Amino acid sequence: MNKSAEKILFLAAALALAAAPLRANQDPTYFTNKAEGATTADFLNLQVGARAAAMGGAYSAVSDDASAVYWNPAGLVQIPKLSAVFMRAQYLESISYQYAAYAQRLSYDSVIAGSALMTDIGAIPQTDINGATLGSFTPRDEVFTVSYSKAILELSDKDTDVSMGVSAKYIKSQILDSAKAYAADFGVMTYNFSDIPYRLAVTATNMGGGLRYDQESNPLPLTFTLGASINPFRNFLLDTDIVMPKQNSPSVRVGAELATTPNELTRLCVRAGLDTRRMNDGLGGFTIGLGATLHFFSLDYAYVPMGELGSTHRISLTFDFPFRSPIFQRRDRTIFTKMQDISFQ
């Protein structure tokens, strides 16, 4: 990595690390295990993309398709001409949620994207204070996001890609009454194309006000993440995230992906991961999954056990056009050399 890229990533990481204790000064319990339940809108932490979920959620330095809208908007600049992802997750009991995202390249160094996440909790009986049935209600949550990602060309060269991304979110939650809020995400990512390719990332997500259902406003689950991934050899990926959530103490996520390539347009993958937060909460923590890519399409599945609460499943379909090659398979590893030859009209 060139020294300028190192400086900007170091600065972003330092700001993320410094911001946590600064925020904690507002309430000494923030960013500790004493802060559980101190924030609202936990649906903002529902992971999207079966590939990411199978890798334990360690994805901030991996995301390079449309799901980067959620994980790290800086990764959007690595898409080919366009990318789309659709996911359905069968969560606990009768709860499910759906996610869709689309990313479009504007130029060889910029990408715009949008996404929607919707939860379906099902019907819940409504009663009065005497226990009499009044009918039922259906809680729902919605998150709409618009993202923009741009390469920092002054810091990029044939050996390094550096990019940044920002997102704006509209959040709506309905129980009996409804509440809405606005938030923003920010991310930085670097790709280094050495003999052993690696990526580094810094993100800050859910920066904004709180949800107000009645008189009191509750804060959003602000989270800072430091991520790294490496390809130690062909078709093998290791990644890790250090996650610092406002509503809990820091935790670590790790993931791995092993792939085989029968031909240049086909990839078959096995994935596994570990989320120490869920392990500490008695929810298992281990995840596994499978994936298959055929030309423009990728089909992924993730199995995420939640301890005594049961198991969850995620299936996602990703479309990338033109075919998106992994970094270690690119003829021109830096994305910007190749992208200058593509028409964006």
N, C-alpha and C positions, 0 to 999 in steps of 0.2 A: 504494500500500500504506500502511495506517495505521502510525504510528510504533511502536506496540506490536508489531505483526507484524514490522516490520523488526528490532526488538530481539531477538525470540525467534529469528528465522532467523539473524541475525548471531551470536548466542550459540551456536546449534547448529553453524554453520559453523566458528566459532572453536574449539569443542571438538573437532570432527573434525580440523581442522588441527593442533591441539595434541597430540591423542592419538597421531598417527603418530610424531613424534619421541620421545614418552614411551615408546611401545612399542619403538621402535628402540633405546632405551638397554639393553633386555634383550639385544640382539644388534646390533652396529653395522652389520651387513649388511642388516637388515630394511629394507624400503621402498626398496631400491636394486636395480640389476640384478645385484648380487652375491648376491642372495637367491633366485635361481631354483632351484627344487627344495627350498627350505627348509621348505615347508609340504606338507601332504598333502590328500587329499580334493578334488582338482582338479575332480571332477565337480560340486562346488558352484558352479563358475564357468560351467557349461554354460548358455547363454542360453535362455530360454523365450519362446514367443510369436513367430510369424513376423513380425508387424508390428515388434516391437522388434528382431529380428535383422536385418531389412531396413534398419533405420535405424542400423545400426552399433552397436547396443547402447546408444545414447544415449537412455535411457528413464526415468531416475529422476524427471524432472520432467514426464513425459508420462503415465505409467501411471495409468489411471483405470478399469480393468476388473479382473476377477478375477486377472489375471497380476500385479497390483500386490503380491500376496503375495510374489513373488520380487523385484521391482524396487524397490518402496518401499511398505511397508504403509500409509503415510499417504495414499496415493492411493485406497485402497479406499473412503473416505468419499464419493467422487464417483460411485460406481455408482448406477444407478437402484434399483429394488426388489431385484433380484437379478442376478447375473452369473456365467457359467461359461465356462471355456476348456478346450479339449482340443487337445493338440499332439503330433505325431509328428515326430521329427527323424532323418533318415538321415545319420549322421555318417561318419567316415572308415572305410574298409574295410567290415567287417561290423558295425561298432558302430552302435547306434541307441539312442535314449532317448525316453521318453514323459513327458508332463506333463499333469496335470489339476488344476484349481482351481475352487472354488465360493465365492462371496461372497453373504452375505444381510444385508440391512439390518435392524437391530434397532429403530432409531428414526430420526428425521430427522437425527440427528447422530452415529450410531454404526453400525458394520458389523463383523460377524464373518466370518471366512473360513478355509478350509483348503485344502491342496494336497498332491499327491504327485508326486514325480519318481523315475523308475526307469530305470536303464540296462541295456542288454543287449549284452554284449561278445562273446557267442558262445562256443563250446566251444574250449578250448585244450588241446593234448596235454600230458599229464603224464609226466615221465620221472624216473628216479632219477639219482644221481650218475654212474652208469656209462652213461647214455644209454638204458637199457632203458625201453620204454613201459609205463606203469602204468595207462593209461586217459586220461581227460580231465577237466577241471574247467571250471566256468562262473562267472567272476567276475560279481558283481552289486553294484549300489549302490542304496540307497533313501534318500530324504529325505522326511519327513512334517512338515508345517508347519501351525501354527495361528496366526492373526493376528487382531488387534483394532485397529480404527481409530476415532478419535473427532475430531470437529471441536472446535476451541478457540473456543467461541462468544464468549468475552470479547474475542477479537482479530478476529472476523469481523464484517463488515457488508455492506451492499448492493454494495460495490465490491471486497471482499476475502474469500476463504475461507482459513482457516488450519486445518491438521489435523496430527495426529501418529498414528503407528502403531507397534505392537510385534509381534514374531513370536517364537514358540518353535519350535525344530526338534529332531526326533529323526533322527539320522543313523546309517545302518548300511552297512557296506562288507564284502563278502566276496570273498576271493581263494581261498585254500585254507582259512585260518582267517578268522574274522570279527572285526570291531571295531565299536564303537558310540560315539557321542558326542552331546552336547547343545549347542545353540548358540542365540543370539538375534540378532534384527535390530531396528533402530530407525530410524525415519524421520520427517522433518518436511517438509511441503509447503505452499506458499502459492500461491493463485490470485489474480491481480489482474485485474479486469474493466474496465480502462481502454479507451480507444479502440483501443489495440493490446494485446490480452490477452497476459499473460505468466505464467509459472510458475517458481518457484524451489524447489529441493529439497536436502536434506542427508540422507544415509543412512550407517549403519554396519552392516555385515553380517558374519555368521559370527563373532560374538563368543562365545567359549567355549573349552573345553578341546581336547584333541587326540584323535586316533584311536590306539589302542594294539592292535597285532596280537599282539605278543609281550611283550617287556620294556620297550621304549622307546615313548614317546608322541610323536607328531609333531603340530605345531600346525595348526589349521585356517587356511584362506586369508582371514584378516581383511581387510576392504576398506572404505575410506571413499570416499564419492562426493559431489561437489558438482555439482548439475545446474541447467540453465536451459533454458526453451523459450519461444518467442514465435510469435504468429500475426501476421506483418507485414501480411498482407491476407487476405481471405476465402479459405478452402480451401487455405491454404498454411501449413505448420508447419516451423519450424527449431528444432533442439534440440542441446544439447551437454552432455557430462559430463566432469568432471575426475576420474579414477579413481586412487586411491592404494592399491594392494594391498600387503599385507605381504610378498609373495613377489617383488616387482619394483619398479622405479621408477615414478613417476606417468606417466600417459598421458592422451590426450584422445580422446574419441569425438564425432563429429558426425553428424547425420542430418537428412533433409528428407523431407517428405511433401506431394505435390500431389494434390488431389482435385477431382473434378467431381461435381455433384449433379443428376442428371437430374430427380429429384423429391425431396420432403422426406423420403422413407423409403428413398432409394437413394443410395449413395456409391460411387464408383470411385476407387481411389488408385494412384499410382505412388510408390515410395519408393527412397531411396538413402542410403548411409551410408559412414563411414570410421572405422576403429579403428586408431589410430596404433600401438598395441601389436603387433597382428598384422603391420602394415606393417614395423615395425622388426625383427620376428622372421622376415621373409621369407615371410610367409603371405598376402600379398596386401593385406588390409586393407579393400578396397572391397566393398560389399554392395549388392544391389538386391532389389526385391520388388514384388509387386502385392497389391491387396486389393479386396474388393467387399463392401458391406453392403447387405442387403435386409431391411428391416423389423427383426426381432429378431436376425438372424443375420449374422455377418461371417466370410468365408472369406479367409485370408491365406496368402501364399507368400513365402518368402525364399530367395535363392540366395547362399550364403556361400562363396566360393573360399578354399582353404587352401594356396595356392602349390603346391609340388611334391607335397604330400601328397594333393592331389585337391580335390574340391568337396563341399560339404554342402548339404542341402536341408531346409527346415522347412515344414510345413503345419499351420495351426491353425484351429480353428473356435471362434468366440466367440458366446455367446448372452447378450443383455442384454434384460431386461424391466423396465419398459416400454422403448420405443425410446430409446436414449441419443444425444442430440444433442451435437455438438461445442459447445464453449463459445461460439463466435462465432455460433451459430445458436439459442441458448437465448433464450426470451422473458424469463424471469427468470434472469439469468446466474448469480447465486449459487444453488447447489444447495439450500440450506436453506430458502429461501422456498418453492420448489416442493415439497420433500419433506414439509413440514408438512401438506400436503393429502392425502398418501397413507396408506392404512391399512396397518399393519404386523402385523395380527393373523393 
